[in-house]
Amino acid sequence: MPRRIKQLSGSIGALLVYLFLCLQHANAQVRVTGIVADADNKSGIPGVTILNKTSRSGVVSAESGSFAIEAMPGDTLEFSILSYYRKTIPVPSTSMFVNIYLTHQVIDLTGVRVVGRDYRRDSAATREEYGRYFNYHKPGAMDVLKTLPANPVTALSYLVPSKARKRKEHFQEQLVYWEKEKFIDNRYNPELVESMTKLSGDELDTFMLRYRPGYQFLQDATQYDLMLYIKESFKQYQHEKGASPAKKEGQ
């Protein structure tokens, strides 16, 4: 019995030390927020990976290009996305808002055959670079039981999620979300929709946004299924566009 009490006391002590260190670390962090935008047209870029190269944690920019990440002063943040040059900035000593402008990669196409973007190749490259985040496993009860005898501090950290772990889990969710969005963009692309609807410009953008299919549908759909979906959606679009407000009220 005394031995069990001693073990429990040791675990509680380890937990208190762990919580103290987490609190000290959190107080020293700063918050960097801002917008990642195209250097030419100044429009926000979604899906940019912002990686803290020191802690190896990160976030992904939102639809508007906005981002927010916590880091330690002196850490290095790297901004990267396919077809743009990477950019790094040092983390300042205080929280700040910053605009990050990325420049398109200029490639000499002389004598080079231009081919369309291969989603599977791009996805594989992303997963290879950020594999540790895609494959991140959220600790469960079994992880705690297996780890407790040898490393009580690590086991207790599984029970009390740290900010670093929460950021890692959130980063994984963002990476998976943007990979799905890119998969949708690859199949449901402007060239295909324009060829079937003859829409263009803002009207094409409006139609594609309104009838954007879901990831699960495109996972299971054949090309024929997708083309049929676009055809039926265009019929509905024309019907809604041609219907008068009075007619809509009577429906």
Backbone bond lengths (Angstrom), bond angles and torsions (degrees), N, CA, C in turn:
res aa  C-N    CA-C-N  psi(-1)  N-CA   C-N-CA  omega(-1)  CA-C   N-CA-C  phi
1 M - - - 1.471 - - 1.530 111.75 -
2 P 1.389 118.59 -50.19 1.457 119.20 178.07 1.523 112.23 -56.83
3 R 1.347 116.94 -36.75 1.452 120.77 -179.70 1.520 110.98 -63.44
4 R 1.347 116.49 -40.61 1.457 120.98 179.26 1.524 110.30 -65.97
5 I 1.352 116.66 -39.92 1.463 120.67 178.56 1.533 109.81 -64.22
6 K 1.340 115.43 -38.98 1.458 120.17 179.44 1.532 110.63 -63.76
7 Q 1.354 116.22 -41.83 1.458 120.51 178.65 1.526 110.92 -64.15
8 L 1.344 115.51 -41.23 1.462 120.21 179.23 1.524 110.91 -64.29
9 S 1.343 115.67 -42.61 1.459 120.01 179.08 1.532 110.74 -61.90
10 G 1.346 115.13 -39.01 1.461 119.29 178.52 1.517 112.12 -64.89
11 S 1.338 116.72 -39.57 1.464 121.11 179.66 1.519 111.24 -67.23
12 I 1.352 115.83 -40.17 1.465 119.90 179.06 1.527 109.87 -65.65
13 G 1.339 115.23 -40.19 1.470 119.05 178.14 1.513 111.37 -63.04
14 A 1.344 115.50 -41.86 1.462 119.87 178.80 1.527 110.95 -63.61
15 L 1.340 116.49 -38.52 1.458 120.74 178.51 1.523 111.00 -63.69
16 L 1.351 116.75 -42.47 1.467 120.50 -179.83 1.530 111.00 -63.73
17 V 1.332 115.60 -41.16 1.468 119.95 177.93 1.523 110.20 -63.52
18 Y 1.338 115.69 -42.84 1.464 121.08 -179.59 1.527 111.34 -61.95
19 L 1.346 115.69 -45.46 1.463 120.03 179.93 1.526 110.91 -64.86
20 F 1.337 116.99 -37.75 1.458 120.78 178.69 1.523 110.75 -63.82
21 L 1.335 116.95 -44.06 1.464 121.00 -179.89 1.522 111.19 -65.27
22 C 1.345 116.26 -39.24 1.472 120.39 178.21 1.522 110.40 -63.10
23 L 1.334 116.09 -41.16 1.467 120.68 -179.11 1.523 110.38 -65.83
24 Q 1.338 116.19 -42.48 1.457 120.28 179.02 1.522 110.88 -63.27
25 H 1.327 116.05 -41.13 1.462 121.18 -179.65 1.526 110.68 -65.96
26 A 1.339 116.82 -43.15 1.465 121.18 -178.45 1.522 111.03 -63.87
27 N 1.340 117.27 -37.97 1.455 120.82 -178.83 1.523 111.86 -67.83
28 A 1.341 117.08 -25.87 1.460 120.53 -177.13 1.523 112.48 -85.96
29 Q 1.322 117.87 -12.29 1.455 121.27 -176.11 1.523 111.99 -76.43
30 V 1.333 115.51 156.52 1.461 122.04 172.94 1.519 107.98 -122.15
31 R 1.323 116.95 160.43 1.461 122.56 -178.25 1.525 109.20 -111.23
32 V 1.323 115.51 121.50 1.459 121.25 177.75 1.528 108.14 -106.66
33 T 1.314 117.05 119.46 1.459 122.57 177.69 1.525 109.31 -122.53
34 G 1.330 115.68 162.64 1.454 117.85 178.80 1.513 113.10 166.82
35 I 1.338 114.36 -163.34 1.462 123.06 179.88 1.519 108.83 -127.48
36 V 1.341 116.85 133.96 1.467 121.42 171.58 1.515 106.87 -100.21
37 A 1.332 116.99 121.70 1.463 120.51 -174.22 1.520 111.73 -133.02
38 D 1.325 114.90 160.82 1.465 122.45 175.53 1.527 108.34 -70.95
39 A 1.314 116.33 131.17 1.463 120.33 -176.64 1.520 112.49 -65.60
40 D 1.336 117.81 -25.04 1.466 120.59 -177.36 1.519 112.71 -85.28
41 N 1.340 116.93 -53.25 1.470 118.91 -175.06 1.528 113.69 -103.02
42 K 1.336 116.89 -1.07 1.477 122.88 176.56 1.528 113.79 62.80
43 S 1.334 118.14 16.51 1.468 120.71 177.28 1.524 109.75 -86.46
44 G 1.352 116.08 145.09 1.452 120.40 -178.67 1.519 112.51 -63.10
45 I 1.323 116.58 146.17 1.468 121.84 -179.65 1.524 109.10 -111.14
46 P 1.324 118.26 115.11 1.474 120.18 176.88 1.520 111.32 -80.30
47 G 1.321 116.68 156.29 1.463 120.92 173.86 1.515 115.26 78.38
48 V 1.326 117.96 13.73 1.466 120.24 176.66 1.532 108.74 -77.55
49 T 1.319 117.10 132.54 1.466 121.20 177.36 1.521 109.66 -86.21
50 I 1.331 115.68 123.17 1.466 121.24 176.23 1.521 106.67 -107.83
51 L 1.314 116.95 106.47 1.466 122.56 -173.36 1.522 110.25 -110.10
52 N 1.339 115.90 128.67 1.458 121.30 171.98 1.526 106.71 -81.23
53 K 1.326 117.07 106.75 1.462 120.66 -173.44 1.525 112.64 -71.00
54 T 1.331 116.16 -14.42 1.465 119.71 179.10 1.530 111.20 -85.22
55 S 1.353 116.23 -50.54 1.469 120.49 -177.88 1.520 112.39 -91.92
56 R 1.352 117.14 -11.99 1.471 124.07 -177.47 1.525 112.33 63.76
57 S 1.314 118.47 23.47 1.464 121.96 172.16 1.521 107.71 -101.28
58 G 1.329 117.35 167.01 1.446 117.88 -178.04 1.508 113.72 -169.37
59 V 1.329 115.71 178.03 1.458 124.05 176.74 1.519 107.60 -140.74
60 V 1.343 115.77 174.06 1.461 121.69 177.49 1.517 107.96 -126.31
61 S 1.333 117.51 137.13 1.461 120.85 -177.66 1.531 111.15 -65.88
62 A 1.337 116.35 148.00 1.461 123.01 -177.70 1.527 111.16 -80.32
63 E 1.337 116.24 -176.71 1.464 121.89 -178.35 1.520 112.13 -53.84
64 S 1.323 116.86 -37.39 1.463 121.62 -177.46 1.524 112.61 -83.77
65 G 1.350 116.65 -5.44 1.456 120.66 -176.02 1.517 112.87 92.48
66 S 1.332 117.24 -1.79 1.468 120.59 -178.34 1.526 110.94 -74.10
67 F 1.322 115.76 154.01 1.463 120.92 178.95 1.526 109.39 -153.05
68 A 1.312 115.91 161.39 1.464 122.81 174.54 1.520 107.58 -150.52
69 I 1.324 116.55 130.64 1.458 120.39 -178.35 1.528 108.99 -146.02
70 E 1.327 116.45 142.64 1.462 121.93 177.12 1.521 108.78 -100.97
71 A 1.322 116.53 139.38 1.458 121.04 -178.08 1.519 109.41 -155.76
72 M 1.313 114.90 171.97 1.464 121.12 177.14 1.524 109.24 -92.42
73 P 1.341 117.80 144.26 1.472 120.02 175.52 1.532 110.59 -54.12
74 G 1.330 115.85 133.27 1.460 120.16 -178.83 1.508 113.89 96.05
75 D 1.351 118.24 -15.04 1.467 120.64 175.24 1.523 109.64 -64.83
76 T 1.312 116.49 163.45 1.465 121.46 178.30 1.519 110.12 -114.49
77 L 1.338 116.61 126.96 1.460 122.18 177.13 1.525 109.20 -102.32
78 E 1.340 115.54 132.36 1.459 120.99 179.13 1.522 109.51 -114.92
79 F 1.328 117.07 130.36 1.460 123.63 179.65 1.528 107.91 -108.37
80 S 1.341 116.82 122.54 1.465 118.95 -176.49 1.523 111.72 -145.82
81 I 1.325 115.37 145.31 1.460 123.41 173.80 1.517 106.84 -161.37
82 L 1.306 117.61 150.02 1.457 121.61 -178.68 1.520 111.21 -57.82
83 S 1.327 116.89 140.45 1.465 127.24 176.99 1.528 113.30 78.85
84 Y 1.332 118.23 3.70 1.463 121.95 175.10 1.525 109.73 -123.06
85 Y 1.332 116.28 150.86 1.458 119.85 173.48 1.530 109.64 -71.14
86 R 1.310 116.13 141.45 1.460 120.68 177.48 1.521 110.08 -70.01
87 K 1.346 114.33 155.59 1.460 119.42 177.95 1.516 108.67 -141.28
88 T 1.324 117.07 139.46 1.458 121.60 178.24 1.525 109.77 -123.18
89 I 1.335 115.63 147.36 1.465 121.16 175.49 1.529 108.49 -138.85
90 P 1.324 117.43 148.12 1.473 120.02 175.26 1.527 109.85 -81.11
91 V 1.320 116.71 147.08 1.460 121.17 178.17 1.523 108.38 -79.69
92 P 1.331 118.02 128.21 1.467 121.09 -178.55 1.524 112.06 -74.73
93 S 1.320 115.85 178.00 1.464 120.82 -178.18 1.522 112.79 -81.78
94 T 1.337 116.86 -13.76 1.470 120.97 178.51 1.522 109.91 -131.73
95 S 1.327 116.60 159.03 1.466 120.65 178.14 1.520 109.86 -60.57
96 M 1.346 115.83 147.53 1.459 118.84 -176.46 1.525 110.98 -156.72
97 F 1.342 116.33 163.09 1.466 124.22 173.04 1.516 106.52 -111.30
98 V 1.334 116.79 134.54 1.463 119.90 -176.72 1.522 110.46 -142.48
99 N 1.322 116.14 142.08 1.460 122.00 172.61 1.527 108.71 -95.65
100 I 1.324 115.88 126.81 1.469 121.33 179.64 1.529 108.51 -110.97
101 Y 1.322 116.82 122.71 1.462 120.93 -179.38 1.528 109.64 -108.83
102 L 1.336 115.86 121.24 1.459 121.54 179.44 1.525 109.99 -101.55
103 T 1.314 115.80 142.43 1.465 122.11 -177.67 1.521 110.64 -104.85
104 H 1.334 116.47 134.65 1.464 121.26 177.16 1.521 110.47 -59.53
105 Q 1.313 116.06 140.64 1.461 120.20 174.22 1.516 109.02 -71.57
106 V 1.324 116.67 130.19 1.462 121.95 177.99 1.517 107.88 -99.68
107 I 1.325 116.07 120.50 1.467 121.21 -177.12 1.516 109.90 -117.13
108 D 1.310 116.65 131.32 1.456 121.58 177.56 1.528 108.88 -73.00
109 L 1.339 116.56 115.16 1.464 121.37 -176.05 1.525 113.12 -97.09
110 T 1.327 117.23 10.30 1.466 119.77 179.68 1.522 110.42 -60.98
111 G 1.320 115.80 120.15 1.455 120.87 178.82 1.505 114.71 72.00
112 V 1.325 116.92 11.77 1.458 120.90 -179.17 1.522 109.70 -108.45
113 R 1.324 116.37 134.40 1.461 120.80 177.69 1.523 108.50 -83.58
114 V 1.326 116.71 121.95 1.456 121.51 -178.17 1.524 109.48 -83.10
115 V 1.317 117.49 129.20 1.461 121.74 178.24 1.513 108.59 -123.88
116 G 1.335 116.11 159.52 1.454 120.97 -179.86 1.524 111.27 -68.41
117 R 1.312 115.43 157.45 1.463 120.37 179.76 1.518 110.41 -65.29
118 D 1.319 115.34 134.33 1.461 122.01 179.40 1.522 108.08 -96.92
119 Y 1.337 116.39 107.93 1.463 120.31 -177.59 1.524 111.00 -59.66
120 R 1.340 117.09 -43.23 1.468 119.55 -176.95 1.530 110.91 -63.34
121 R 1.332 116.77 -38.82 1.461 119.69 178.63 1.525 110.75 -66.26
122 D 1.332 116.00 -44.64 1.464 120.33 179.12 1.521 110.98 -63.10
123 S 1.337 116.46 -41.94 1.451 120.91 -179.58 1.525 110.60 -64.30
124 A 1.341 116.13 -41.94 1.459 120.35 179.90 1.525 110.39 -63.80
125 A 1.342 116.15 -38.96 1.464 120.10 179.21 1.521 110.75 -65.47
126 T 1.329 116.27 -40.80 1.466 120.57 179.26 1.519 110.60 -65.15
127 R 1.334 116.64 -44.29 1.461 120.47 -178.92 1.530 111.55 -67.36
128 E 1.329 116.64 -32.50 1.463 119.16 178.37 1.521 110.08 -68.26
129 E 1.335 116.35 -40.94 1.463 120.28 -177.47 1.519 111.74 -73.13
130 Y 1.333 116.45 -38.73 1.465 120.41 -176.47 1.530 111.68 -114.89
131 G 1.339 115.66 31.99 1.459 120.84 -176.32 1.515 113.60 -57.74
132 R 1.318 117.58 -37.05 1.471 120.71 -177.54 1.519 111.29 -64.15
133 Y 1.343 117.01 -24.86 1.459 120.43 179.00 1.520 111.13 -88.07
134 F 1.347 117.24 -40.78 1.461 120.59 176.91 1.524 110.43 -60.77
135 N 1.340 116.72 -37.53 1.462 121.64 -175.15 1.526 113.00 -94.65
136 Y 1.310 116.68 11.22 1.466 120.17 -178.30 1.526 110.36 -61.53
137 H 1.344 115.66 133.36 1.458 121.95 -179.86 1.522 109.43 -110.28
138 K 1.322 117.17 120.02 1.457 121.47 179.42 1.531 109.06 -69.66
139 P 1.341 118.51 124.34 1.469 120.97 -177.72 1.528 112.54 -59.69
140 G 1.329 116.05 138.60 1.458 121.57 178.24 1.522 110.85 -120.45
141 A 1.327 115.82 -170.13 1.465 121.36 -177.11 1.533 111.86 -59.54
142 M 1.340 116.62 -40.71 1.463 119.94 -178.80 1.523 111.40 -64.77
143 D 1.344 116.46 -35.45 1.466 119.94 178.42 1.525 110.21 -63.87
144 V 1.344 115.67 -39.37 1.465 120.16 178.78 1.525 110.56 -63.29
145 L 1.347 117.34 -47.64 1.462 121.96 -177.71 1.530 111.96 -63.88
146 K 1.336 116.63 -37.98 1.464 120.53 -178.79 1.524 111.28 -71.96
147 T 1.323 116.63 -33.77 1.464 120.98 -173.54 1.517 113.63 -88.60
148 L 1.336 117.34 -28.31 1.468 122.42 -172.16 1.523 114.40 -53.56
149 P 1.361 119.28 -47.56 1.475 118.40 -176.59 1.528 113.38 -61.56
150 A 1.316 116.99 -40.50 1.465 120.40 -174.56 1.524 113.14 -88.95
151 N 1.340 116.91 -34.61 1.461 120.03 -176.01 1.522 109.93 -143.28
152 P 1.324 118.55 83.46 1.466 121.90 -176.43 1.527 113.47 -62.44
153 V 1.348 117.45 -33.25 1.470 119.78 -179.86 1.523 110.69 -63.39
154 T 1.347 116.55 -45.94 1.464 120.71 178.71 1.525 110.55 -64.13
155 A 1.328 116.43 -42.19 1.466 120.63 179.82 1.521 111.09 -61.73
156 L 1.334 116.37 -42.82 1.455 119.89 179.57 1.527 111.40 -68.09
157 S 1.339 116.99 -29.14 1.470 119.80 177.19 1.533 110.95 -67.10
158 Y 1.343 116.74 -25.95 1.465 120.16 175.43 1.526 110.37 -68.76
159 L 1.334 116.42 -34.54 1.464 120.48 -178.81 1.523 111.76 -78.00
160 V 1.328 116.86 -31.30 1.465 121.58 -179.52 1.532 107.11 -116.63
161 P 1.338 117.99 90.61 1.468 121.31 -175.59 1.526 111.64 -57.37
162 S 1.319 116.18 128.22 1.458 121.41 177.39 1.522 110.09 -83.32
163 K 1.329 115.77 167.50 1.467 119.94 176.33 1.520 110.50 -62.41
164 A 1.341 116.15 -37.41 1.467 120.18 -179.54 1.523 110.42 -62.75
165 R 1.342 116.78 -42.41 1.471 119.52 179.69 1.514 111.07 -67.55
166 K 1.333 116.96 -40.95 1.467 120.12 178.67 1.523 110.64 -62.50
167 R 1.341 116.64 -39.22 1.467 119.91 178.36 1.523 110.69 -65.39
168 K 1.336 116.37 -38.86 1.467 120.50 179.88 1.528 110.38 -64.14
169 E 1.333 116.65 -42.48 1.463 120.96 179.42 1.531 110.80 -66.25
170 H 1.354 115.82 -39.87 1.464 119.80 178.98 1.525 110.62 -67.15
171 F 1.322 116.89 -39.03 1.466 121.90 178.78 1.527 110.16 -61.95
172 Q 1.330 116.02 -42.79 1.463 120.25 178.06 1.526 110.58 -60.20
173 E 1.348 116.16 -45.38 1.471 120.44 179.38 1.522 111.15 -59.87
174 Q 1.332 117.37 -40.82 1.461 121.20 -179.78 1.522 111.49 -66.82
175 L 1.333 116.74 -42.98 1.466 120.09 179.46 1.522 111.30 -61.22
176 V 1.332 116.34 -43.55 1.466 121.06 179.64 1.530 110.02 -65.17
177 Y 1.355 116.06 -41.84 1.473 120.12 179.72 1.523 110.94 -60.09
178 W 1.325 117.66 -47.42 1.464 119.90 -176.83 1.525 112.26 -71.63
179 E 1.329 116.73 -29.26 1.465 118.24 175.39 1.528 109.95 -64.92
180 K 1.340 116.79 -40.07 1.465 120.96 177.32 1.524 111.14 -64.55
181 E 1.339 116.45 -41.70 1.464 120.37 179.21 1.529 111.25 -62.37
182 K 1.324 116.60 -40.21 1.469 120.34 179.21 1.523 111.07 -68.62
183 F 1.327 116.39 -33.44 1.463 120.10 175.89 1.527 110.34 -63.37
184 I 1.354 116.65 -42.90 1.471 120.99 177.85 1.529 109.73 -62.98
185 D 1.343 116.91 -44.87 1.464 120.92 -179.58 1.520 111.39 -61.56
186 N 1.331 116.28 -34.16 1.455 120.47 -178.40 1.528 111.65 -66.21
187 R 1.335 117.06 -41.02 1.463 120.44 -177.97 1.518 112.58 -88.23
188 Y 1.309 116.57 -43.78 1.466 122.56 -178.46 1.533 107.47 -95.72
189 N 1.330 115.32 73.25 1.454 120.42 -172.18 1.534 112.25 -104.11
190 P 1.341 118.91 157.47 1.476 122.43 -177.19 1.520 113.97 -56.89
191 E 1.330 117.01 -35.18 1.465 119.65 -178.05 1.529 111.17 -63.49
192 L 1.333 116.30 -43.87 1.458 120.51 -179.75 1.523 110.71 -67.61
193 V 1.329 116.96 -47.53 1.463 120.79 -177.01 1.523 110.85 -65.32
194 E 1.320 116.95 -40.98 1.471 120.15 179.58 1.525 111.45 -64.73
195 S 1.321 116.87 -38.51 1.472 120.14 -179.31 1.530 111.81 -66.30
196 M 1.333 116.90 -27.85 1.459 120.59 -177.85 1.521 113.43 -93.22
197 T 1.341 117.42 -26.93 1.464 120.55 -175.38 1.524 113.16 -109.29
198 K 1.339 116.42 -19.28 1.474 122.42 -175.81 1.522 111.79 65.14
199 L 1.331 117.25 16.42 1.457 120.82 175.38 1.523 108.94 -81.50
200 S 1.328 116.29 158.85 1.457 120.39 178.56 1.528 109.77 -153.89
201 G 1.319 115.44 168.10 1.455 120.77 176.25 1.520 113.91 60.46
202 D 1.342 114.80 -140.27 1.467 120.79 -177.62 1.525 112.13 -63.23
203 E 1.334 116.76 -33.42 1.460 120.00 -178.84 1.529 110.54 -66.95
204 L 1.322 116.28 -38.11 1.465 120.52 176.80 1.527 110.24 -64.63
205 D 1.342 116.30 -43.30 1.460 120.60 178.86 1.525 111.00 -61.61
206 T 1.344 116.43 -42.49 1.469 121.12 -179.57 1.518 110.78 -62.93
207 F 1.332 116.29 -45.90 1.464 120.88 179.95 1.521 110.93 -62.24
208 M 1.335 117.22 -46.50 1.466 120.47 -176.72 1.519 111.71 -64.72
209 L 1.314 116.66 -36.43 1.462 120.01 179.35 1.526 110.91 -70.79
210 R 1.334 116.34 -41.66 1.466 120.65 -176.83 1.522 111.59 -67.61
211 Y 1.315 117.29 -36.63 1.466 120.51 -174.65 1.541 112.09 -112.35
212 R 1.313 116.25 24.64 1.470 120.22 179.18 1.536 110.02 -60.05
213 P 1.333 118.13 120.47 1.476 120.52 -178.19 1.519 111.24 -74.02
214 G 1.325 115.84 162.41 1.451 121.59 179.58 1.515 112.45 -83.56
215 Y 1.317 115.19 162.66 1.461 121.48 -178.89 1.519 111.88 -62.62
216 Q 1.348 117.26 -43.91 1.457 120.44 -176.61 1.521 111.20 -64.07
217 F 1.348 116.69 -40.13 1.464 120.25 178.41 1.527 110.60 -59.97
218 L 1.332 116.87 -45.78 1.459 120.49 -177.34 1.528 112.15 -71.46
219 Q 1.327 116.30 -24.84 1.461 119.35 175.91 1.527 110.66 -63.58
220 D 1.328 116.25 -38.31 1.469 121.77 -175.29 1.527 113.30 -96.17
221 A 1.341 117.63 -19.92 1.463 121.37 -171.78 1.532 112.32 -78.25
222 T 1.335 115.24 139.72 1.462 120.54 169.95 1.526 107.95 -80.53
223 Q 1.325 116.78 173.04 1.464 119.77 177.72 1.527 110.53 -63.07
224 Y 1.329 116.21 -35.69 1.470 120.32 176.97 1.527 110.23 -63.48
225 D 1.332 117.16 -42.83 1.470 121.33 178.62 1.526 110.63 -59.34
226 L 1.325 115.89 -42.85 1.458 120.35 -179.34 1.521 111.47 -66.08
227 M 1.325 116.83 -43.92 1.463 120.23 180.00 1.527 111.15 -65.30
228 L 1.319 116.66 -36.90 1.467 120.52 176.57 1.526 109.89 -65.94
229 Y 1.315 116.55 -40.07 1.469 120.84 178.21 1.534 110.49 -61.13
230 I 1.333 116.74 -44.63 1.468 120.66 179.53 1.526 110.43 -63.97
231 K 1.327 116.31 -41.25 1.466 121.01 179.96 1.523 111.18 -62.16
232 E 1.334 117.44 -47.45 1.465 121.48 -179.76 1.530 111.12 -67.54
233 S 1.315 116.50 -37.22 1.460 120.14 178.86 1.525 110.46 -66.39
234 F 1.320 116.77 -36.72 1.470 120.52 179.68 1.528 110.84 -67.73
235 K 1.322 116.37 -36.65 1.471 120.01 175.35 1.525 110.26 -60.78
236 Q 1.313 115.87 -45.48 1.463 120.23 179.17 1.534 110.69 -64.72
237 Y 1.308 116.53 -38.83 1.470 121.64 179.08 1.523 110.62 -62.39
238 Q 1.325 117.01 -44.95 1.460 120.92 179.34 1.523 111.26 -65.11
239 H 1.339 115.93 -39.36 1.463 120.70 179.38 1.528 110.53 -63.30
240 E 1.328 116.34 -46.15 1.464 120.25 -179.50 1.522 111.19 -67.23
241 K 1.318 116.48 -36.14 1.464 120.75 -179.70 1.524 111.54 -69.42
242 G 1.361 115.61 -34.99 1.460 119.43 -177.76 1.510 114.44 -86.36
243 A 1.353 117.31 -15.91 1.459 120.42 -177.84 1.526 109.89 -75.76
244 S 1.334 116.24 137.82 1.460 121.43 177.80 1.516 109.41 -80.47
245 P 1.362 118.50 159.25 1.466 121.00 178.24 1.520 112.68 -57.43
246 A 1.351 117.49 -38.22 1.462 121.02 -179.44 1.520 110.71 -65.42
247 K 1.345 115.38 -38.66 1.457 119.81 -179.16 1.520 110.07 -67.77
248 K 1.354 116.05 -38.46 1.455 120.49 179.75 1.515 111.59 -64.38
249 E 1.369 115.58 -37.51 1.472 119.89 179.78 1.516 111.23 -66.22
250 G 1.349 116.58 -31.80 1.460 120.21 -177.78 1.500 112.76 -79.72
251 Q 1.360 117.59 -10.82 1.475 119.85 -178.52 1.518 111.40 -79.09
